[in-house]
Amino acid sequence: MKVELTADADAAARHARFGKLPERIRYEDMTAEVEAVPGGGDNAYQPENSWKHYSCLALDLGL
């Protein structure tokens, strides 16, 4: 690929800043391994509290 040189100072500054792609990030750096908590921890499903997250218009109107 041929690079054109320009005398314009603004164009030279843009090329210095944006003229190349950023360095590649390794897959290992993008992921993190976390050990799971037995039983799900605080986010475990609790059937006795499931009504708190249930929304139904018929129930709201008492039908």
C-alpha beads as a LAMMPS data file, in Angstrom:
LAMMPS data file: protein, C-alpha beads

63 atoms
62 bonds

1 atom types
1 bond types

-500.0 500.0 xlo xhi
-500.0 500.0 ylo yhi
-500.0 500.0 zlo zhi

Masses

1 110.0

Atoms # bond

1 1 1 0.000 0.000 0.000
2 1 1 1.375 3.380 -0.989
3 1 1 1.465 6.135 1.653
4 1 1 0.973 9.655 0.379
5 1 1 2.906 12.379 2.185
6 1 1 1.174 15.707 2.586
7 1 1 2.507 19.078 3.692
8 1 1 -0.635 19.824 5.671
9 1 1 0.148 19.802 9.409
10 1 1 -3.399 18.771 10.332
11 1 1 -3.306 15.800 8.002
12 1 1 0.052 14.741 9.396
13 1 1 -1.322 14.940 12.956
14 1 1 -4.373 12.865 11.975
15 1 1 -2.173 10.265 10.330
16 1 1 0.084 10.084 13.398
17 1 1 -2.930 9.538 15.657
18 1 1 -5.213 7.362 13.504
19 1 1 -2.849 6.002 10.848
20 1 1 -2.660 2.451 12.234
21 1 1 -4.914 -0.062 13.919
22 1 1 -4.620 -0.677 17.652
23 1 1 -2.684 -3.699 18.837
24 1 1 -4.540 -7.000 18.860
25 1 1 -5.935 -8.167 22.221
26 1 1 -5.434 -11.829 23.061
27 1 1 -8.489 -13.969 23.847
28 1 1 -7.030 -14.870 27.243
29 1 1 -6.972 -11.178 28.176
30 1 1 -10.664 -10.742 27.281
31 1 1 -11.989 -13.566 29.462
32 1 1 -11.906 -14.264 33.170
33 1 1 -12.475 -17.569 34.892
34 1 1 -14.472 -17.399 38.103
35 1 1 -15.245 -20.372 40.286
36 1 1 -18.964 -20.971 40.701
37 1 1 -20.482 -20.927 44.166
38 1 1 -22.189 -24.207 45.130
39 1 1 -25.932 -23.735 45.343
40 1 1 -25.909 -20.571 43.268
41 1 1 -25.070 -18.166 46.090
42 1 1 -27.388 -15.155 46.460
43 1 1 -28.802 -15.490 42.941
44 1 1 -30.191 -19.000 43.422
45 1 1 -33.800 -19.678 42.482
46 1 1 -36.073 -19.572 45.523
47 1 1 -39.600 -20.826 44.785
48 1 1 -41.093 -19.154 47.854
49 1 1 -39.941 -15.747 46.595
50 1 1 -40.855 -16.273 42.938
51 1 1 -44.144 -14.361 43.332
52 1 1 -42.148 -11.139 43.789
53 1 1 -41.039 -11.263 40.162
54 1 1 -44.350 -12.333 38.659
55 1 1 -46.488 -9.696 36.981
56 1 1 -49.898 -10.385 35.542
57 1 1 -52.621 -7.863 34.735
58 1 1 -55.390 -10.296 35.771
59 1 1 -53.795 -10.737 39.198
60 1 1 -53.220 -6.992 39.558
61 1 1 -56.933 -6.372 38.907
62 1 1 -57.956 -9.152 41.270
63 1 1 -59.641 -11.260 38.602

Bonds

1 1 1 2
2 1 2 3
3 1 3 4
4 1 4 5
5 1 5 6
6 1 6 7
7 1 7 8
8 1 8 9
9 1 9 10
10 1 10 11
11 1 11 12
12 1 12 13
13 1 13 14
14 1 14 15
15 1 15 16
16 1 16 17
17 1 17 18
18 1 18 19
19 1 19 20
20 1 20 21
21 1 21 22
22 1 22 23
23 1 23 24
24 1 24 25
25 1 25 26
26 1 26 27
27 1 27 28
28 1 28 29
29 1 29 30
30 1 30 31
31 1 31 32
32 1 32 33
33 1 33 34
34 1 34 35
35 1 35 36
36 1 36 37
37 1 37 38
38 1 38 39
39 1 39 40
40 1 40 41
41 1 41 42
42 1 42 43
43 1 43 44
44 1 44 45
45 1 45 46
46 1 46 47
47 1 47 48
48 1 48 49
49 1 49 50
50 1 50 51
51 1 51 52
52 1 52 53
53 1 53 54
54 1 54 55
55 1 55 56
56 1 56 57
57 1 57 58
58 1 58 59
59 1 59 60
60 1 60 61
61 1 61 62
62 1 62 63
